Amino acid sequence: MSSKSKLLLLSLIILLTLSPVQAAPLAAPAPPGWLWGGGPLLTTYEPAGGAAGNQFVRYFDKGVMGADSQNAKAIIAEMVGGYIVGEGGRTVAVGRAQQPVVVGGPSYAAFAPLTSRTARRSGSINEQLTMAGVVQPFSPPVGTTYGAREQYSAAGQHEIASPFLTLPAVGVDWPTFLGLPLADPYWVQIEVAGKPQAILVQLFEQRVLTYNPAAAPGWQVQFANAGRDYYAWRYHNPALREDKPEREYTSYGVRVHLKANYSLDVSEDVSYSNSTAGPLTSILLRVVPRHYKAFTLGSVLVAGTVVQASWRDEINLSVPLPRPLAAGGKVSFSLDFSLRPAQTGVRFGWDQNFDVLTLGDFLPSVLPYENGGWLQYPFNDAGDEGVNAVANYRATYTADGPIVVASTGNPTQVSATEWRYDAPRVRDVAASMSPRFSNPLKDGTYRRTVGGVTLYAFLLPEHRAGGLPGLDASARAFAWYSQTVGAYPYASFIVSEMAGSARCGNYAQEYPMMELMQPDRLSRAVQPFGWDYWEPQHETAHAWFYGIVGNDQSRDPWLDEAMATALNLDYLRRNSSTRDYTAALRAMVVGQRGVPVSSSVFSFPSVGDCVMNASYFYTVYSQGAGFLIEAQKMMGPDSYAAALRAYYRQFALKRATPADFFATMQAGSSVDLRPLFDRYLAIY
């Protein structure tokens, strides 16, 4: 701590209108991390009031920070009040937090009846709040008298305990940092180091302060771990999730026309059911191509009425509704737009060298509405883009000339210039197309059948020799994953080339029901035991983790990337030589553990499409896989495999969270997994 923190911050800073209080100076500097504790545990965006519709937040042990260190969220007020502030400032009732304010103490909910106590008190604080939430007389520890003083602002009516009137000066605006006190201070009885101890607790809007008179000087006043409590209360709450029943899935009817100049005209009809608890005045869609300046919006019609859509955070399109959509109601709307992918290849672009056009993340898609609002994120290419709800798609592709189209779904070739793909119950739709692709519907050598599922390969003729072994590798892994994790619920799986790029080299990408590989990989001899040697198996694994068991790929990217990598390694361990498995382990589990595996994509800078951020790779893929391998060793391979199957069964066609994964694995384990999870994950 800097030298200025050794100064005392008297009550003038936070209690300007109080009578002077004499308090002993701290005998030792406040401990490191005194203000925030560990973290950031999570860096993300959350629904909030205002025109932007969301806000940047960072979770720490002791609080939740907004855009800067002075902008703390009123998390205590929300937990005690049983509400969150969501989209457009709308208050969403979610039930008061039952987590204890301090370990072994009363819950946040227990303080709710005390927020309205406004009688003036003075002298010693002589009331205790029990675990049952009962206020009763209490004799403070012998030799201690702690005066209570009037609240510093006319906006509040609660007294503040005198130990909290002196805090170390660290350049903090305390009224802004703490907020108003929510209740008077109370003693609570807890255990400290196995012994009973009375500590003083006071709740403010944004923080919880505690005072332990038995602690060493300088360590007596602390902030409770309210940031962790708020995360658990908000993100573990099933009432805040969007788990639509199948009858309420959003439906998309998409028509894509490819013109001779490789621009595209697209129309999209959407049928949406409001599964939220209240009326909606707009619907938010993610439109990734706008980041590439490749998207031009035409008309937007809602129930036949032209509306003026607006943009948020560059890539999120807000479609206003002519009239509020009640909970349980349904609305249809349509968009017309054009796309002009750049000649840079990769997952959204045209490769003029091989004449391949790839459309990844190309469709405007309705965001899930949960956690108090739309799951709206800005663009960040450190990983995959955002989060998708399961929906039903029918996509029709036409072209000015003959075309072969690979896409998410079950393929039908209508004519030389038209293809149709039906894709029920998927998270997204992608496509890759070329007039030069092989047509696996006509040539059976480009098809494989595994357990009733047809795998189709869309390859350029010159890449047949390199591509078909990749198809075979995918088919073998596909069979093993189906048997080991659970049945694949679709009739088709697509393996296709994607637009190449000289600057990207080795690159691959997963989408629901399909995997995409670069021509670079297929046009050369793949070096044994490198990452790309096993790449088809990794991308195939994503059909289970992301495609079927979904997750928020911005907030919790490890839940699909680490899972796919670990599943690939487990496949190799059980189905290849020790040499191959050891080489794969060396190639995939590399780097030093630094930031937690549970870091969001917003913990890493964007580095440009197809350029893998090294820190992101080491953290999410590599160390994430290492974490899961350790879990398998602790549990034993059979228990781990059984728990993984249970996880798949429970969350198929849903989106899982880190807490879901922990709960399922712990239920299947005979050993305590929490120390392992604590070592790799900052929060779960």
Steps between C-alpha positions, in 0.01 A plus 500: 500500500635849416623739768191716471289205615670520838315823566177477689175577327287668765127514493509824303532293180194284535311664782531870437191591699566279803625607835875444526594149605829419663630171368836338555722500191575168335815358652594315181429551129183348367565159342559476123181482302314658790268697272412239239658171597593251231412553139372596270323167531283571197509772235179528303205714394163497676155640424446840654313827458582758236503514124787252462298227669797348677805593703857383538556337840779324684435266792735497798484317831364801685295688242404555138669779311348690211700698247748623762600442862263768629203353316393216728165328446231509769521124536410490872183700442401252228572189708315633803214637291468185289522673160745580224507805278482374143428611145398865480518541878215254545489343846475121492389320817711188557473424873722617783848353533520211744880500504650588841642851523801348677574129528286358776298819538149613401403535135455816295128424504503515882590871481199590282259573792768718661540743213197698616610542864551874528496577874801700621736306727809602687765350720607138495384267225322235702290301254576169334352356180467122527523243224120488503484873430385591852625820666570448869690682778873439504785593732802613297833334571648596836696823491351628176255780442417593148302815451252531218445821311237654277509425125707752309228584246141609539418235240564227758382439852747244631784541743856401420722311742797704613764241395390566143551875524874473451627325191840511326540779246553341160353767278149365535184708504336306782139623457515388136688183586274380782163653419248569775473269802210259457461405866642577841812309615440171682711246678499148357645185650722290272796264529850630430777240493261255668414731789182705558547867426272803502557735208327819400330510158353789306345491155542790257347517151820382333711337771485308828735618775599276790690569821672226698635644828710187557693538175845652480513879475465609140300188414196561715290683238439298186266485203300178475519294179182650358622484140510121508165492676342718235637284218361183657163664567465644149660236277386189685136609500287284264235775494745723311570252219332472165422131460230510235287189454513364146155639414642851562819467297564789265454405133704642211418478133808612305548561127852573381579594140862505383567740215775476242709764678488297824272737680184354649140607541336348806149500639422362843158430651496458877228372731573579864321405825542717809601264780598781738300596805381831359421694182768578242511823301784390271694193391878493481700310237874448467634593152870411487562592130444865586836495679665412167310783326343232284135542604245739351155499655200544275148490634379369837133404533326398820160337446492669157588846635824674399708596807826688546758276666797643691847378595660427835867420558567492125368149431169480690184600314198614701169440321221708655156345534195704394329386819639329812527122475345347810657207680403186312417697184643436155607740227630459144742737334726501195827656391641561154872566481803459278844358575827570326768282659856619463754307295687397811360153545468329838163451673330796332652577162571399142818316404561603141793257460283193554163663421347417837261724691448435872217654702559454869304706755323659205135495605340754732389287794276585796700514820389305807311712751621406845677637805274805480537584133640412159840327511656783305876507449730715287718337236810319622684254277714350778263203476163415352225754466245522776225265602211336315172346604379178337267580210352349184647601162416442136759653268474514122807592294481604135760637261527662159683190381563140608602472863567233763410604854607355833293629791365420843212255466376214287584563132270495198615602154201651321687583178845592375448851636295431815558316828282472809604411853254418778658545841264444793619560856839659429676807639614663179540448127819535297579421136793447267447486123680473171418405140805271525405293805442130473133408536471230767130454424602365159835337580486250784878498545454834680255351754537289811223348715544468875215360707232630266663845464636601159827692486541705181831637369504810278848521347677653203611234250870567554455449876332162485816316604545722806134545583365145504744384773371794703144380439600151614667642813185696577284192444706286740491770767131555433423136573701502823352829626149370431566188704696670778310826557155440355299464181529771234143629449522604133497308172797677337848629570685716249877507444595779261781712377482867589640811340876497537733781589875524458526699822310242704671174409366220714147590605173318558158593629200321647134580451192295588491177297819591312874555512702717262866448404735722303629394157852554635459197722364286220754600234812395690632207694389546859788473744440210738427584861444873450175672595359481146570126495213457747296800391212305338440314827497824701249670270285187496492505880338843481191331357443382858644796693363822359276339236291289741606605851524874453661773704555873492808511275583856603470458876601132541694398186684220681176305537516403133866550399655322798234229479564439130877488552476266799253274321736481202787404733289237675412353161869478412591354840253218451538444124861568403851411602669635808737687270213674318321589822818635662572710193146634494517585869826686439348692208169589662578553869772763487581836652508629853189542709442873541152645485224261612356248257157653570597837346258652251604611151494857631800416716706481179554762228371456146792421273332468160291232340674160479805616697481299820572697815773291662387575855143409412612170345721402793231592749179369347609211279825379649477558872127433479571154362767446765245585768254242366772234473577557868129467580495168317798376700344606831163344423627196315431453129177305543344745747611793285347345188173427681481857632571636153211295359273631776608857420420439132159350574399782733613793286454377143340781294543738795780734605701386800694713748820426695284437808298242305817321398642500853176374654471214251862391530497524880183291515685227312821522702598323819761769574460871566565683170475851639877543568570407137232734366625777728852455365400544135182707506465844655124467536238235428 
